[in-house]
Amino acid sequence: MKILFLDQSGKPGGAELCLIDIAKPYRDSCLVGLFVDGAFRQLLEQQQIPVEVLATEPIKVRKESSLTQSLSSVTALLPLIAKVVQKARQYDLIYANTQKALVVGALASFFSRRHEDEYVQQLHKQVAELGLEDRVKFLGFRSDIPQLMAICDLVAHTSIAPEPFGRVIVEAMLCGKPIVAAESGGAIELIEPGINGFLVPPGQPQQLAEVINTCHNQPESTIAIAQSAQEMASRRFHQTNIDRQIADLLERNFT
């Protein structure tokens, strides 16, 4: 995968040091685009990570900038956005490492047509090439989740990016289905491994497969774990209980 990393800073900080670690595995096919020249560029070069300074002058928008100041700086961003758009067309993914980079990267993604639609098309193509059309279904948004989960033996939540909560996890629990989820974000707070579900490191399909096989081979213990999850989820997340908690909170604060 070819990745265009974007970072606004020329000075190494916590975010920049993290970016070095993230970019290292992709150094043969990535580019780090900086909005300012400085010592960070030198650190990247020392790690043999391709880097290029894309802007000729620093972005002047700050956290404390007013809306008028922010809008007036848009015209100054246009040359930078144009440069990023040009670069982005050569890469599969734009990775924005900082807030300003996110703004520029989002605009560049739009204009360079690097959207989720391309990723979806790639997935459809991959499924077809592997001959898995009868096993992999792209259902899109559905309003009949309980009915779909009722015909499942297990639900896998395989996000490679941390989610703040993980609604699908709770839905599976409420439906009494075993749940295996990526060990990141809100999933860590929802699942106690071996008690009410299973956790695997994100991006580790082999470990995911091992857990699924274990659940298949140990149905009695797996069912017990699913029942424990259903009881916990019913106490904490059933809609009736949530409505009551919200009502109590409103009454305490507004009466």
N, C-alpha and C positions, 0 to 999 in steps of 0.2 A: 504494500500500500504506500502510495506517495502522499506525504503530508506536508502542507505548508503551515508551519508554526508562526504565530504572530505575537510579538511582545512590544510594548510601548517604551520600555526603559532601556537606557544605555548603561545603567548602573546595576551591578549584581545585587539582588536582594533575595528574600526567601522564595518568591515566585519564580525568579530567574534561575535559582539553583535547582528548584524542582523541575523546571523546563529542561535543564541539561540532562537530568536523569531520565526524563520522559523521552527526549529526542535521541538519546544514544542508540537504542536498538534500531532506529530508522535512519541512521546517519548516511547510509548508502543511497537512500531514495527520498530524503527530505530536504527542506530548506527552512531556516529560521529567518523570518523577516523582521527586522527591528525598525522602530520609528525614530530612534535616536542612536547615534554612534557613541561608543564609549567602551569602558572596561569589560562590559558583558560580551561584546563582540569578540574580544581577545580571549575570554574564557571559552567561548564556543569554538573558536579556531584551535585552541589548545587541545580540545576534546575531539578535534577533527570532525566537527559538526558543521555542515555547510551553512553559511550565514551571509546575509546581505542587508545593508542599510537601505530602506525603501524611501525614507523621507529626507527632504533637504533641510527642513526646519522642524523643531519640536512642536507637538500639539499643545495648545495653550489652555485647553479646557481643564478645569480642576473640579474637585468635588464640591467646593464652595461657590463655583461659578453660577451666576443667575441664568435663567432660561434664555434671556436676551443674549447674554454673552455666549452661551452654548450654541445658539442658533447662528450667531454672527460668525462663528468659527467654522461653520459647515463649508463655506466657500474655500477656506484655507485647506480643508481636508480633501477637496476634490482631486488634486494631483496625486495625493497619497492613495486614495481609493482607486483611482485609475491604474496606478502602478500595481496595487494588490490584485485588482481584477485581471490584469495582464498575466501576473504570475500564477494566479489561482487556476487559470485554465489548463495549466500544466500538471495539476495535482488532483488527487482523488478526494482529499479532505482538507478543510481549513480548521486548524486548532488555535483558538484564541486564548492566550494565556493570561491576559489582563483585561480590565474593564474597557479601556480605550481600544484595545485590540479587538474586543468583542464587537464594539460598534462598527469599526472599520471592516472587520471580518464578515459581519452579517450583511452589510451593504455589498461587499465584494462578492459574497456567496450568491446574493440575489442576481447581481449583474453578470456574474460568470456562469450562472445556472448550475451551481453546485448545490442541489436541493436533495431533501429526503426522497423525492420522486425517483431520482437516479438510483439511489440505494435500493429502493423497492424493486425497480426494474432489474437491478443486478441480482437480487434475491430470487425473483421469478425465473431468471435465466439459469441460475445455479441449480435450482430445484429441477428444472427441465433437463439440464445436462446430466444430472445424477439419476434421472428416471424416478423421481420421488413424488410425482404429481398426485398419486393415490394415497400418499402418506402425509404430505405437507399441504395444509390449506391456509390461504390468506383470507381471513374472514372479515377484516376491517372492523369498524365499530359495531358492537352488538349490544342489544338491550335485553337479551335472554341468557345472561351469564349463568344463573342457577341451573337452567335447563341444560346448557352445554356442559357444565361441570358435573352434572348428574351422571353423564355417560363416560366420565373419565375415571381412570384408576388412580391417577396421580396428577398433580399440577406442578409444573416447573416454571419458576420465575427467573428468567435468565438474563436480566439486564446487566450490561457490562459497565454501566455508569451508576453511581449511587443515587437512589431515589429517596426523597425526603420522608416518604411513608411506605407506599406499596399497597395500594388498594386491592390488587389481585390476590395478594397473600392472604388478606383478611377474608376476601370472598371465598377463597378455597377452604379456609378454616371453617367458616360458617356453613359451608356445604358438606363438611365432614370428610374432606379429601386430604390425603397426605400432601404436604407442600415441601418442595425443596427450592431454596432461593439462593441468589448470589449474596455472599457475605459482605455486604456493604450498605451504607445508608440506613434507612429506617428498618430494613429487614433484620438488622442485628438487634433492634429493640423489640421486635415482634416475635422472634423465634428463639427458643431455647433448644439447641441441638439435642436430639434424642428425647426431648420432653414433649414438644408440640410441633416439631418439624425438623428440617435438615438444612444445613448451610454448606455451601461450597464456594471456594474462591472464584471471583468473577473471571471469565475468560478461560476456564479450565474444563473443557468438555469431557475429558477423560474421567475426571473426578465426579462430574455430574452423572455420567453414565454408570459409574460404580455405585453411586448412591441409589439411582433408579433400579439397578439390578438387585441391590440389597433389599429394597422395599418389595420387589417382586418375589424374591426368594424367602422373605420373612413376613408373610401376610398378617399373621396374628399380632406381632409386635407393632407392625406398621399401622394396623387398624386401631390399636390402643393409642398410639401417638396421635392419630388423626382425631380420635374422640376427645383426647385431652385438649387438642387445639380448638376443637369446636366448642367445648365448654368455656375455655378461656376467652375466645372471641365473642361468644354470646354474652358473657359478663361485661366485657370491655367495649364491644363495638356494635352490638345489635342496635338497629336504628331506633328502637323504642328507648333504649338506654341513652343513646347519644342525644336524642331529642330532649329527654328529661334533664340531662346534664347541662345542655345549652340553656334550657328554660330556667334552671336553678341559677346558673351564672348570670343571666340577664336580670333575674329578680333581685339577686344580691347587690348588683351594681346600679340598678336603675329604679329601685323602689325605696 
